[in-house]
Amino acid sequence: MTNIKIFEKSEKVQGFNFQEGFAALLEGEKIIAATSGWECNGNLFVYRPAEDGSWQGDWEGQETFPVQEVLEAIQDWQD
């Protein structure tokens, strides 16, 4: 099971500005990826932390990111 956190309010965590409804993919307590849920052709735009502390974004599919689980978690939060 994937550990997903949906942000209830805007806040800055690990140098990333999360907005209400954004999702974070967790590994323990550490955020390893973030997304607003922006979806296109079955892919999500996902941000990942870089070594220099910045966050880099790119499109990712189910092969590298749990797209369906995250979209369902966002939808459940919205409901």
CYANA upper distance limits for C-alpha pairs under 8 A (distance plus 0.5 A):
  2 THR  CA     25 LEU  CA      8.04
  2 THR  CA     26 LEU  CA      8.34
  2 THR  CA     66 PRO  CA      8.15
  2 THR  CA     69 GLU  CA      8.20
  3 ASN  CA     25 LEU  CA      6.62
  3 ASN  CA     26 LEU  CA      5.89
  3 ASN  CA     27 GLU  CA      7.61
  4 ILE  CA     23 ALA  CA      7.14
  4 ILE  CA     24 ALA  CA      6.18
  4 ILE  CA     25 LEU  CA      5.35
  4 ILE  CA     26 LEU  CA      6.47
  4 ILE  CA     70 VAL  CA      7.47
  4 ILE  CA     73 ALA  CA      7.99
  5 LYS  CA     23 ALA  CA      6.09
  5 LYS  CA     24 ALA  CA      5.62
  5 LYS  CA     25 LEU  CA      7.10
  5 LYS  CA     26 LEU  CA      7.76
  6 ILE  CA     20 GLU  CA      8.36
  6 ILE  CA     21 GLY  CA      6.25
  6 ILE  CA     22 PHE  CA      6.22
  6 ILE  CA     23 ALA  CA      5.01
  6 ILE  CA     24 ALA  CA      6.95
  6 ILE  CA     73 ALA  CA      7.90
  6 ILE  CA     74 ILE  CA      7.24
  6 ILE  CA     77 TRP  CA      7.74
  7 PHE  CA     18 PHE  CA      7.53
  7 PHE  CA     19 GLN  CA      7.39
  7 PHE  CA     20 GLU  CA      5.81
  7 PHE  CA     21 GLY  CA      5.79
  7 PHE  CA     22 PHE  CA      6.10
  7 PHE  CA     23 ALA  CA      6.89
  7 PHE  CA     24 ALA  CA      8.39
  8 GLU  CA     20 GLU  CA      5.69
  8 GLU  CA     21 GLY  CA      6.73
  9 LYS  CA     18 PHE  CA      8.44
  9 LYS  CA     19 GLN  CA      6.74
  9 LYS  CA     20 GLU  CA      4.88
  9 LYS  CA     21 GLY  CA      7.98
 10 SER  CA     17 ASN  CA      7.71
 10 SER  CA     18 PHE  CA      5.97
 10 SER  CA     19 GLN  CA      4.69
 10 SER  CA     20 GLU  CA      5.58
 11 GLU  CA     17 ASN  CA      6.41
 11 GLU  CA     18 PHE  CA      5.88
 11 GLU  CA     19 GLN  CA      7.10
 12 LYS  CA     16 PHE  CA      5.88
 12 LYS  CA     17 ASN  CA      4.88
 12 LYS  CA     18 PHE  CA      6.35
 13 VAL  CA     17 ASN  CA      7.14
 13 VAL  CA     18 PHE  CA      7.70
 14 GLN  CA     31 ILE  CA      8.11
 15 GLY  CA     53 GLY  CA      7.53
 15 GLY  CA     54 SER  CA      7.74
 15 GLY  CA     55 TRP  CA      8.44
 16 PHE  CA     55 TRP  CA      7.51
 18 PHE  CA     22 PHE  CA      6.54
 19 GLN  CA     36 SER  CA      8.40
 21 GLY  CA     36 SER  CA      7.51
 21 GLY  CA     74 ILE  CA      7.16
 21 GLY  CA     77 TRP  CA      7.96
 21 GLY  CA     78 GLN  CA      8.16
 22 PHE  CA     34 ALA  CA      7.72
 22 PHE  CA     35 THR  CA      6.33
 22 PHE  CA     36 SER  CA      4.95
 22 PHE  CA     37 GLY  CA      7.41
 22 PHE  CA     74 ILE  CA      8.12
 23 ALA  CA     34 ALA  CA      6.18
 23 ALA  CA     35 THR  CA      5.87
 23 ALA  CA     36 SER  CA      6.71
 23 ALA  CA     37 GLY  CA      7.79
 23 ALA  CA     70 VAL  CA      7.50
 23 ALA  CA     74 ILE  CA      7.47
 24 ALA  CA     31 ILE  CA      6.65
 24 ALA  CA     32 ILE  CA      7.94
 24 ALA  CA     33 ALA  CA      6.23
 24 ALA  CA     34 ALA  CA      4.90
 24 ALA  CA     35 THR  CA      7.06
 25 LEU  CA     31 ILE  CA      6.29
 25 LEU  CA     32 ILE  CA      6.27
 25 LEU  CA     33 ALA  CA      5.60
 25 LEU  CA     34 ALA  CA      6.68
 26 LEU  CA     30 LYS  CA      6.04
 26 LEU  CA     31 ILE  CA      5.08
 26 LEU  CA     32 ILE  CA      6.24
 26 LEU  CA     33 ALA  CA      7.80
 27 GLU  CA     31 ILE  CA      6.85
 27 GLU  CA     32 ILE  CA      6.97
 32 ILE  CA     48 ARG  CA      6.67
 32 ILE  CA     49 PRO  CA      7.31
 33 ALA  CA     46 VAL  CA      7.05
 33 ALA  CA     47 TYR  CA      6.07
 33 ALA  CA     48 ARG  CA      5.13
 33 ALA  CA     49 PRO  CA      7.56
 34 ALA  CA     46 VAL  CA      6.19
 34 ALA  CA     47 TYR  CA      5.58
 34 ALA  CA     48 ARG  CA      7.02
 35 THR  CA     44 LEU  CA      7.82
 35 THR  CA     45 PHE  CA      6.73
 35 THR  CA     46 VAL  CA      5.38
 35 THR  CA     47 TYR  CA      6.67
 36 SER  CA     45 PHE  CA      8.08
 36 SER  CA     46 VAL  CA      8.41
 37 GLY  CA     44 LEU  CA      6.73
 37 GLY  CA     45 PHE  CA      7.59
 37 GLY  CA     70 VAL  CA      8.15
 37 GLY  CA     71 LEU  CA      6.95
 37 GLY  CA     74 ILE  CA      7.90
 38 TRP  CA     44 LEU  CA      6.12
 38 TRP  CA     45 PHE  CA      6.21
 39 GLU  CA     43 ASN  CA      6.01
 39 GLU  CA     44 LEU  CA      4.99
 39 GLU  CA     45 PHE  CA      7.07
 40 CYS  CA     44 LEU  CA      6.98
 42 GLY  CA     61 GLY  CA      7.13
 42 GLY  CA     67 VAL  CA      8.15
 43 ASN  CA     59 TRP  CA      6.55
 43 ASN  CA     60 GLU  CA      5.83
 43 ASN  CA     61 GLY  CA      5.01
 43 ASN  CA     62 GLN  CA      7.77
 43 ASN  CA     67 VAL  CA      7.40
 44 LEU  CA     59 TRP  CA      6.01
 44 LEU  CA     60 GLU  CA      5.98
 44 LEU  CA     61 GLY  CA      6.99
 44 LEU  CA     67 VAL  CA      7.05
 45 PHE  CA     57 GLY  CA      7.04
 45 PHE  CA     58 ASP  CA      5.96
 45 PHE  CA     59 TRP  CA      4.90
 45 PHE  CA     60 GLU  CA      6.77
 46 VAL  CA     57 GLY  CA      5.84
 46 VAL  CA     58 ASP  CA      6.08
 46 VAL  CA     59 TRP  CA      6.51
 46 VAL  CA     60 GLU  CA      6.85
 47 TYR  CA     55 TRP  CA      6.39
 47 TYR  CA     56 GLN  CA      5.74
 47 TYR  CA     57 GLY  CA      4.52
 47 TYR  CA     58 ASP  CA      7.06
 48 ARG  CA     55 TRP  CA      5.88
 48 ARG  CA     56 GLN  CA      5.99
 48 ARG  CA     57 GLY  CA      6.87
 49 PRO  CA     53 GLY  CA      6.72
 49 PRO  CA     54 SER  CA      6.38
 49 PRO  CA     55 TRP  CA      4.90
 49 PRO  CA     56 GLN  CA      6.86
 50 ALA  CA     54 SER  CA      5.90
 50 ALA  CA     55 TRP  CA      6.16
 50 ALA  CA     56 GLN  CA      7.09
 60 GLU  CA     64 THR  CA      6.76
 60 GLU  CA     65 PHE  CA      6.74
 61 GLY  CA     65 PHE  CA      6.40
 61 GLY  CA     66 PRO  CA      8.23
 61 GLY  CA     67 VAL  CA      6.98
 62 GLN  CA     66 PRO  CA      5.91
 62 GLN  CA     67 VAL  CA      5.86
 62 GLN  CA     68 GLN  CA      8.05
 66 PRO  CA     70 VAL  CA      6.68
 67 VAL  CA     71 LEU  CA      6.65
 68 GLN  CA     72 GLU  CA      6.57
 69 GLU  CA     73 ALA  CA      6.65
 70 VAL  CA     74 ILE  CA      6.69
 71 LEU  CA     75 GLN  CA      6.61
 72 GLU  CA     76 ASP  CA      6.52
 73 ALA  CA     77 TRP  CA      6.67
 74 ILE  CA     78 GLN  CA      6.74
 75 GLN  CA     79 ASP  CA      6.72
